[in-house]
Every structure is written in structure tokens, then in C-alpha cells.
Amino acid sequence: WFPLDKKPQGYKASYQVTGGFLLWLEVERAPGIVSKLNTAMRHKAYSPDIFKTETGLSLDELWDAYLQARAEK
């Protein structure tokens, strides 16, 4: 698996940590979210609200869920 940074907002720690988080989001929570994020960024329309819209959780809430899911494995 990918390295893990357990700090709040650890998704900002490195590309590998963020990659693992995005993979988890794509596979476990919101298939297609990576493509939607990419499209929004390319069109200068990115907002953290995309996470709430697509998953029902904020980015920080998703990070906490990711940490919990990783701890359970």
C-alpha cells in the first residue's frame, strides 16, 4: 500500500500519501471522483465542495475515514 501520514490533513504530506488517499476514494467511496477532480482543476473550477457533493463528507472527514479504514486493515 501507499505510505500513510496520520496527521490532520495528511493528504497534503506528499504525492505518494495523496495518491493512496485518491485511490481509496476512487475504489471505496466515490468511483469517478478522480476524473471529476481532474476536470474541475483543468477548467479552473476546483472547490473542496466537490468532495462533499460526491461523497457526502468534507475532505477532512474523508481523510479521517481513510485513516480509520487503513487502521482496520
C-alpha positions as CSV (number, residue, x, y, z in Angstrom):
1,W,0.0,0.0,0.0
2,F,0.9,3.6,-0.1
3,P,2.7,5.4,2.8
4,L,0.5,7.0,5.4
5,D,0.7,10.3,7.2
6,K,-1.6,10.2,10.3
7,K,-1.5,14.0,10.8
8,P,-4.7,16.1,10.3
9,Q,-4.7,17.0,6.6
10,G,-2.0,14.4,6.0
11,Y,-3.2,14.2,2.4
12,K,-1.1,17.3,1.9
13,A,2.1,15.5,3.0
14,S,3.4,14.0,-0.3
15,Y,2.4,12.7,-3.7
16,Q,2.5,9.1,-2.5
17,V,0.3,9.8,0.5
18,T,-2.2,11.7,-1.6
19,G,-2.1,9.0,-4.3
20,G,-3.1,6.4,-1.8
21,F,-5.9,8.6,-0.5
22,L,-7.2,9.3,-4.0
23,L,-7.0,5.6,-4.9
24,W,-9.0,4.7,-1.8
25,L,-11.6,7.4,-2.6
26,E,-11.9,6.1,-6.2
27,V,-12.2,2.4,-5.2
28,E,-14.0,2.6,-1.9
29,R,-16.1,5.7,-1.7
30,A,-16.8,7.5,-5.0
31,P,-15.9,5.8,-8.3
32,G,-15.2,8.5,-10.9
33,I,-14.1,11.2,-8.4
34,V,-10.5,11.4,-9.7
35,S,-11.8,12.2,-13.2
36,K,-14.2,14.8,-11.8
37,L,-11.4,16.4,-9.8
38,N,-9.1,16.4,-12.8
39,T,-11.8,18.0,-15.0
40,A,-12.6,20.7,-12.4
41,M,-8.9,21.5,-12.0
42,R,-8.3,21.8,-15.7
43,H,-11.3,24.1,-16.0
44,K,-10.2,26.2,-13.0
45,A,-13.4,25.2,-11.3
46,Y,-12.0,23.2,-8.4
47,S,-13.5,23.6,-5.0
48,P,-13.2,21.4,-1.9
49,D,-17.0,21.2,-2.1
50,I,-16.6,18.6,-4.8
51,F,-15.8,16.1,-2.1
52,K,-18.9,16.9,-0.2
53,T,-21.0,16.7,-3.3
54,E,-19.6,13.4,-4.5
55,T,-19.3,11.6,-1.1
56,G,-21.5,13.5,1.4
57,L,-18.3,14.1,3.5
58,S,-15.9,17.0,3.6
59,L,-12.3,16.5,2.6
60,D,-11.1,16.4,6.2
61,E,-13.9,13.9,7.1
62,L,-12.9,11.7,4.3
63,W,-9.3,11.8,5.5
64,D,-10.4,10.7,8.9
65,A,-12.4,7.8,7.3
66,Y,-9.3,6.9,5.2
67,L,-7.2,6.7,8.4
68,Q,-9.7,4.6,10.1
69,A,-10.1,2.3,7.1
70,R,-6.3,1.9,6.9
71,A,-6.1,1.2,10.7
72,E,-8.6,-1.6,10.3
73,K,-6.5,-3.5,7.7
